[in-house]
């Protein structure tokens, strides 16, 4: 359901919330204004940061930004932090507490940028988002809830008066994000299930996901998420394969075009992908064959195209 639907639009207006719906490389941004702090929830990917700044400035209508809120610290949710901090030097940044020290020390491994083969400009943080507390954004108070699974440190935000949930990657209209702890051998499917239960217990009337449009058909979305989770529990190897394709596709969203050999070199240097490839292929020819199979599946789904030796995003 689009945010142009009258009831959706009226609710967002009541919250002072402007939704900047982005593509899959950059997560959605929620700009919230009113008499209280002017805030943006999530800031997109680093290569889109100049665009993010322009969009946020337009949504603020000339007022300064007081607060950056990150639901979690994957690069597509906080890549615009540094640019916004530079432009609005007095704004504060609030992050989930679990990666507080990793941000303060700037540890790209702990922050998963190195393991996923992604990049994020360094930013600062001044405030922790503590689950069980509330945060004022604009005129309204939003509840902070822990939402582990996709990311062990993720939070979601719920506005109880209007029953609006900012769900990040814990719930999309058709599923949820890759369960990254599973790529490290950490059991996290149960966390996904518990987070879905929490979302259901909040009884949101509207969900603003980290990617995709606002939706109000909550029960079917929760049912689809539980069905997807059951499939991954029963066939964890499918989740790993899905995750590998997501990481390749995500990088292609930025590159748009890359030669096969260069892509293979990147896979070998990206820990989350290299470990999967090594489990199926040990020599150079077998590794190239493994990647070819991954690209064949992506091409069959329409996610990539091949042009000679080049791999193109679609």
TIKE-350602 format. One record per residue (C-alpha): residue number from 1; residue in one letter; x, y, z. Coordinates in steps of 0.25 Angstrom, whole numbers. Each point is the difference from the previous one (the first is absolute). Last residue first. Layout:
N
[NUM 'a' [X Y Z]] ...
***
This chain:
314
[314 'x' [76 -21 -54]] [313 'x' [15 0 4]] [312 'x' [10 -4 -10]] [311 'x' [10 -11 0]] [310 'x' [11 1 -11]] [309 'x' [7 -11 -6]] [308 'x' [-9 1 -13]] [307 'x' [-12 7 5]] [306 'x' [-7 -7 11]] [305 'x' [-12 6 7]] [304 'x' [-4 0 15]] [303 'x' [-12 0 9]] [302 'x' [-10 -6 -11]] [301 'x' [-2 -13 8]] [300 'x' [7 -8 -10]] [299 'x' [12 9 0]] [298 'x' [1 -1 15]] [297 'x' [-1 -15 0]] [296 'x' [11 0 -12]] [295 'x' [8 10 9]] [294 'x' [1 -10 11]] [293 'x' [3 -11 -9]] [292 'x' [12 8 -6]] [291 'x' [5 3 14]] [290 'x' [1 -15 3]] [289 'x' [6 -3 -13]] [288 'x' [11 11 2]] [287 'x' [2 -6 14]] [286 'x' [2 -14 -7]] [285 'x' [10 5 -10]] [284 'x' [8 7 10]] [283 'x' [1 -12 10]] [282 'x' [-7 -2 13]] [281 'x' [-15 0 -3]] [280 'x' [-13 -2 8]] [279 'x' [4 4 14]] [278 'x' [10 9 -5]] [277 'x' [-11 8 -8]] [276 'x' [-8 2 13]] [275 'x' [13 5 8]] [274 'x' [3 9 -11]] [273 'x' [-13 6 -1]] [272 'x' [-1 4 15]] [271 'x' [15 4 0]] [270 'x' [0 9 -12]] [269 'x' [14 -1 -7]] [268 'x' [-3 -12 -8]] [267 'x' [-13 6 -4]] [266 'x' [7 12 -5]] [265 'x' [10 -8 -8]] [264 'x' [-12 -7 -7]] [263 'x' [-7 13 -3]] [262 'x' [13 5 -6]] [261 'x' [1 -13 -9]] [260 'x' [-15 2 -4]] [259 'x' [2 14 -5]] [258 'x' [-8 11 7]] [257 'x' [-13 8 -3]] [256 'x' [-10 7 9]] [255 'x' [11 2 11]] [254 'x' [-9 5 11]] [253 'x' [-12 -9 -3]] [252 'x' [10 -10 -4]] [251 'x' [4 -1 15]] [250 'x' [-14 -3 5]] [249 'x' [-2 -10 -11]] [248 'x' [13 -8 5]] [247 'x' [-4 1 14]] [246 'x' [-15 -4 -3]] [245 'x' [5 -12 -8]] [244 'x' [9 -5 12]] [243 'x' [-11 2 10]] [242 'x' [-10 -8 -9]] [241 'x' [10 -11 0]] [240 'x' [2 0 15]] [239 'x' [-15 1 2]] [238 'x' [-2 -12 -9]] [237 'x' [11 -8 8]] [236 'x' [-9 2 12]] [235 'x' [-11 -8 -6]] [234 'x' [-10 -3 11]] [233 'x' [3 12 8]] [232 'x' [1 9 -13]] [231 'x' [-14 -6 -5]] [230 'x' [-6 3 14]] [229 'x' [6 14 0]] [228 'x' [-7 3 -14]] [227 'x' [-13 -5 5]] [226 'x' [1 8 13]] [225 'x' [3 13 -9]] [224 'x' [-12 -3 -9]] [223 'x' [-9 -2 12]] [222 'x' [5 14 5]] [221 'x' [-2 6 -13]] [220 'x' [-14 -6 -1]] [219 'x' [-4 6 14]] [218 'x' [6 14 -3]] [217 'x' [-8 4 -12]] [216 'x' [3 15 3]] [215 'x' [13 2 -8]] [214 'x' [10 11 -3]] [213 'x' [8 -2 -12]] [212 'x' [13 -8 -2]] [211 'x' [13 -1 9]] [210 'x' [2 3 14]] [209 'x' [-15 -2 3]] [208 'x' [-10 10 4]] [207 'x' [-11 -8 6]] [206 'x' [-14 4 3]] [205 'x' [-11 -4 9]] [204 'x' [10 -6 10]] [203 'x' [-5 -11 9]] [202 'x' [11 1 10]] [201 'x' [-1 -15 3]] [200 'x' [2 -3 -15]] [199 'x' [13 8 0]] [198 'x' [5 -7 12]] [197 'x' [-4 -14 -6]] [196 'x' [8 4 -13]] [195 'x' [12 3 10]] [194 'x' [-1 -13 7]] [193 'x' [0 -8 -14]] [192 'x' [12 8 -5]] [191 'x' [7 -3 13]] [190 'x' [-3 -15 -1]] [189 'x' [7 1 -14]] [188 'x' [12 5 6]] [187 'x' [10 -12 2]] [186 'x' [14 6 -1]] [185 'x' [8 -7 -11]] [184 'x' [5 14 -6]] [183 'x' [-9 0 -11]] [182 'x' [-12 -3 10]] [181 'x' [4 13 7]] [180 'x' [-4 7 -13]] [179 'x' [-15 -4 -1]] [178 'x' [-3 5 -14]] [177 'x' [-11 11 1]] [176 'x' [-14 -3 2]] [175 'x' [-13 -5 -7]] [174 'x' [-9 5 -11]] [173 'x' [-6 13 6]] [172 'x' [13 2 7]] [171 'x' [3 -4 15]] [170 'x' [12 1 8]] [169 'x' [8 8 -10]] [168 'x' [-4 13 5]] [167 'x' [-14 -1 7]] [166 'x' [-4 14 2]] [165 'x' [-13 -3 6]] [164 'x' [-13 9 1]] [163 'x' [-11 -2 10]] [162 'x' [-4 14 -1]] [161 'x' [0 2 15]] [160 'x' [10 -11 2]] [159 'x' [12 5 -8]] [158 'x' [9 -12 -2]] [157 'x' [15 0 -3]] [156 'x' [8 -12 -3]] [155 'x' [14 -4 5]] [154 'x' [11 -8 -6]] [153 'x' [12 -5 8]] [152 'x' [0 -15 -4]] [151 'x' [-3 4 -15]] [150 'x' [-10 -8 -9]] [149 'x' [-4 -7 13]] [148 'x' [0 10 12]] [147 'x' [-12 10 1]] [146 'x' [2 8 13]] [145 'x' [-12 10 2]] [144 'x' [1 15 1]] [143 'x' [-13 7 3]] [142 'x' [-3 13 -8]] [141 'x' [-4 13 7]] [140 'x' [-7 10 -9]] [139 'x' [1 15 -4]] [138 'x' [13 -2 -8]] [137 'x' [7 -12 4]] [136 'x' [0 -3 15]] [135 'x' [7 -13 4]] [134 'x' [-6 -10 10]] [133 'x' [7 -11 8]] [132 'x' [-2 -15 0]] [131 'x' [12 -2 -9]] [130 'x' [11 10 2]] [129 'x' [4 8 -12]] [128 'x' [14 5 4]] [127 'x' [4 15 -3]] [126 'x' [12 7 -4]] [125 'x' [5 -7 -13]] [124 'x' [10 4 -10]] [123 'x' [2 -4 -15]] [122 'x' [10 -7 -9]] [121 'x' [-4 -1 -14]] [120 'x' [-6 -14 -3]] [119 'x' [4 -11 -10]] [118 'x' [-4 -14 -3]] [117 'x' [7 -13 -2]] [116 'x' [-10 -7 9]] [115 'x' [11 -5 10]] [114 'x' [8 14 -1]] [113 'x' [-13 8 3]] [112 'x' [-5 -9 11]] [111 'x' [1 11 11]] [110 'x' [9 -10 8]] [109 'x' [9 0 -12]] [108 'x' [0 15 -3]] [107 'x' [4 3 14]] [106 'x' [-2 15 2]] [105 'x' [5 1 14]] [104 'x' [-12 8 4]] [103 'x' [-9 -7 -10]] [102 'x' [5 -14 5]] [101 'x' [-2 5 14]] [100 'x' [-15 4 -2]] [99 'x' [-3 -13 -8]] [98 'x' [-10 -6 10]] [97 'x' [-6 13 4]] [96 'x' [-8 3 -12]] [95 'x' [3 13 -6]] [94 'x' [-3 15 3]] [93 'x' [7 11 -8]] [92 'x' [0 14 5]] [91 'x' [-2 13 -9]] [90 'x' [9 12 3]] [89 'x' [9 -2 -12]] [88 'x' [-12 0 -10]] [87 'x' [7 -1 -14]] [86 'x' [12 -9 6]] [85 'x' [-10 -8 8]] [84 'x' [-8 -2 -13]] [83 'x' [12 -4 -8]] [82 'x' [5 -10 10]] [81 'x' [-14 -7 3]] [80 'x' [-3 -2 -15]] [79 'x' [5 -15 1]] [78 'x' [-8 -3 12]] [77 'x' [-12 -9 -5]] [76 'x' [7 -6 -13]] [75 'x' [13 -2 8]] [74 'x' [-7 -9 10]] [73 'x' [1 7 13]] [72 'x' [-14 -2 6]] [71 'x' [-13 8 2]] [70 'x' [9 12 -1]] [69 'x' [-6 13 5]] [68 'x' [6 14 -4]] [67 'x' [-4 12 9]] [66 'x' [-1 15 -1]] [65 'x' [-1 3 -14]] [64 'x' [-1 15 -3]] [63 'x' [-13 7 -5]] [62 'x' [0 4 -15]] [61 'x' [-12 -8 -5]] [60 'x' [5 -13 7]] [59 'x' [-5 -9 -11]] [58 'x' [8 8 -10]] [57 'x' [13 -1 8]] [56 'x' [-3 -15 2]] [55 'x' [-1 -2 -15]] [54 'x' [13 8 -3]] [53 'x' [8 -7 11]] [52 'x' [-5 -14 -5]] [51 'x' [5 4 -14]] [50 'x' [13 3 5]] [49 'x' [1 -13 8]] [48 'x' [-4 -9 -11]] [47 'x' [14 -6 -1]] [46 'x' [0 -2 15]] [45 'x' [-13 -8 1]] [44 'x' [-13 5 6]] [43 'x' [-2 9 12]] [42 'x' [-9 -7 11]] [41 'x' [-10 7 8]] [40 'x' [1 15 -2]] [39 'x' [-4 10 11]] [38 'x' [-5 13 3]] [37 'x' [-1 1 15]] [36 'x' [-13 5 6]] [35 'x' [-10 10 -6]] [34 'x' [-2 -8 -12]] [33 'x' [9 -7 -10]] [32 'x' [3 -15 -3]] [31 'x' [8 -4 -12]] [30 'x' [-1 -15 -3]] [29 'x' [11 -5 -9]] [28 'x' [-2 -13 -8]] [27 'x' [12 -9 -2]] [26 'x' [10 3 -11]] [25 'x' [5 -11 -10]] [24 'x' [-14 -6 0]] [23 'x' [-6 13 -6]] [22 'x' [-5 12 9]] [21 'x' [-13 4 6]] [20 'x' [2 13 7]] [19 'x' [-12 0 10]] [18 'x' [-4 14 5]] [17 'x' [-5 -1 14]] [16 'x' [-7 11 8]] [15 'x' [-7 -11 8]] [14 'x' [-14 6 -5]] [13 'x' [6 1 -14]] [12 'x' [4 -15 0]] [11 'x' [-14 -4 5]] [10 'x' [-7 9 -10]] [9 'x' [8 -6 -12]] [8 'x' [-3 -14 5]] [7 'x' [-15 3 0]] [6 'x' [1 7 -13]] [5 'x' [8 -11 -8]] [4 'x' [13 8 -5]] [3 'x' [8 -8 10]] [2 'x' [-1 -11 -10]] [1 'x' [-6 -14 4]] 
***
